[in-house]
C-alpha cells in the first residue's frame, strides 16, 4: 500500500511560481510511476505530468509543457512539481498519484484510470 501526501499549494498571482511536493511511503516496487493530476471546479480531473520513479522518464500535458517540471528525490521519497509562469487557468486542486504498472507496460501512463493511489489534494489558486 502506498500513501501519498501533497503540500505546497497556495494563492499566487499570474506569472508567479510555486512548487508542489508529494511525499510517498509504504511498499517497495521494482517499478512505480508517479504523476500529478488537477481538477478545476466543474471540470474532470486531468493529467498534468508523470515520471517513472526509477529511470526518471517524464511526460507532460501540452498545456503545461515548458512551464512545469516534474522531478523526484529518491533519497527523500518525494516527488515535486515546479510550476512557473502560472496562469489563472492553472487554478485547480492538484493531486499526487501513483501506479505500479504491469511489466509489459513500458511507457509512462497518463490516464487517471491507470493510477491506483491518490493523495488528498492541494489547492492552487492563481489570480489575474
Secondary structure, DSSP 8 states (H G I E B T S, - for coil): --EEEEE--EEEETT--EEEEEEEES---S--EEEEEEE-TTS--EEEEEEETTT--EEE-TTTTTTEEEEEEGGGTEEEEEE-S--GGG-EEEEEEEE---TT--S----GGG--EE---EEEEEE-
